[in-house]
Amino acid sequence: MRLFDAGARRDDSEAVHERVLTAANGITVARLLGLPLFVALMAAEAFGKAFGVLVAVAATDWVDGYVARRFDQVTRLGKVMDPLIDRVLLATAALALLASDMIPWWVVALVVGRDVVLLTVAAVWFRGVPPVAVSKTGKFATAMLLLGVPGFLLAGMDWPGAAVLTFAAWVSTGLGIVAYYLAGLRYMRAARAAVRMARRS
């Protein structure tokens, strides 16, 4: 069973299309539109509803990927948008939780800082985003952070299971951050190799 590549064909073939209007891309855009609602609910201190929206937005990360692979809807736009929205989702959730004193500032700095550094290096060093596929380490890191960061929100609410959830949030977030930086280093190496190959050809 493939955890991160559910819906992929058994022969591992994957055509990448130039289409824009696909169901998978529509789901990806819907994820992005859910973030302003999450921020508004956090500002209104409707934490339970905010958690529900955040879970829905995070869960559809798997759904849009499954739909794209299962129904031959993998597109160049989707391959760029999906990981980018994951970054925006994590940054938005972390900053909103920081504003509500539900997560330490240094956790937010580690999560957001890595992406700021990578995007800056990509813009200055590579003059754009190199065509490097997301690694399994990166997918694992994102999955752990999408569990851990929302976990701080649920743990921050006043209810009996908060202590257990706080521990789970720390474990998941810790694993996610370590994998996040390992994936970043591998991305940089792969990006350098891709740029060198492009210059030679």
C-alpha positions, 0 to 999 in steps of 0.5 A: 500500500502506498501511503503518499502516492495513493491512486498512482498506477501500478506501472508507476507511469505518470503523465503530466498535463498542461491542463488547468481546469481539472477536479484535482486543481479545483480541490487544491484551490478550495484548500487555499480558500479555506485559509481566510476562513480559518484565520477569521475563526481564530480571530473570533476565538471560535477555536473548535470551528477553526480546528475543523476548518484546518483539518478539512484543509489539511486532509484535502492535501491527500485528496487532491493528490489521489484524484490527480493520480487516480484520474490522470489529472496530474498537471504542471500547475498542480505540481507547483500549486500543491506543495506551495499551498502546503507551505502557505497552510503551515505558515498561516496555521503557525502564525495564527496559533502564535497570535493566540499564544498556543504555540512557541515562537521558536517552533513557528520560526523553524517552520516558517524560516526554512521555507523563507530561506528556500524560496529566497535561495531559489529566487536568487541562486536558481532564478526561479523554482527548479523542477525538483520533485517532492521527496518522500522525506518532504512528504513525511515532514509535511504530513507530520507538521500537518498533524502536529501544528493543528494538534497545538490548537486542539491541545490549547482548548480547555478539555480533559484530553489536552495534556495527551494531545500536547505531548502528541503535538510535540512529538509529531511537530518535532519529527516533522521539523527534523524531516523538514530540514533534511528534505530541504537539504536534499532539495538544495542538492537536487536543485543544484544538480538539475541546474547544472544539467540544464546548463550543460544541455 
